[in-house]
Amino acid sequence: MSQDIKVVKVSRGTNMVTLLGMGLAAYCSWTLNQSVGWAVIHAMFNWLYILYLCAGCGGGLPPEIF
């Protein structure tokens, strides 16, 4: 009896795009709010928070980015 073994790779890490979004969101949040708590929450929402700021909501992007 031969048994076929299938190998399935599961990625459990965070890719660089997500890390970039988290860092950028945390930086923008800290620049606008000066609050660690908000920076952590906004980092969890990463690219959604960046899009929210780019849409002009929440004070817009900080001027230091450009």
N, C-alpha and C positions, 0 to 999 in steps of 0.2 A: 504494500500500500504506500503510495507516495502522497505526500501532502503538499499542496501549493500554499505558499506563504506570501501574502501581499504586504508590502511595506507602504504605509501611508504617512506622508510627512505632514505634520501640523505645525504651522508657524505660531509660536506663542510670544514672540517678541514684538516690540514696537518699532515700526519702520521710521526712517529718517524724516519723512514728510510729516508724520504725526508729531515727532519730537520737535520739529521746526515750528509747527503750529502751536504746540503747547508753550514753547518758549516765547514766541511772538505774542501770543494772547496774554501770558503772564506779564510780560514787559509792558504791553499797552495798558493792561489793567492797573498795574502798579503806578505807571506814569499818570494815569487819569484819576485814580482813587486813593493812592498811598495806603492800601489795605492788603495785608497778606492773605486774609480770608477770601476776599474777592478775587485776588490773583490766582489762588488755588482753584476756586470754582470756575473762573473763566478759562484756566488752563485745561480743565477737564472737558470743556466744550470746544476747545481750541479753534478750529477753522470756522465753526458757526459764529463764535464771538467775533472773529476777525471780519467775517462777512457782515455781521451786524454793525460793526464800526465803520466799515467801508460804505455802507448804505447811508451813513450820516446820522444814525441813531446813537444814543449813548455818548454824545459829545464828539463823535468822529475820531479819526486817528490822531494820536499825539503828533505835534509838529516836529518832535525830535526824530521821527522815523525818516522823514524826508530831509 
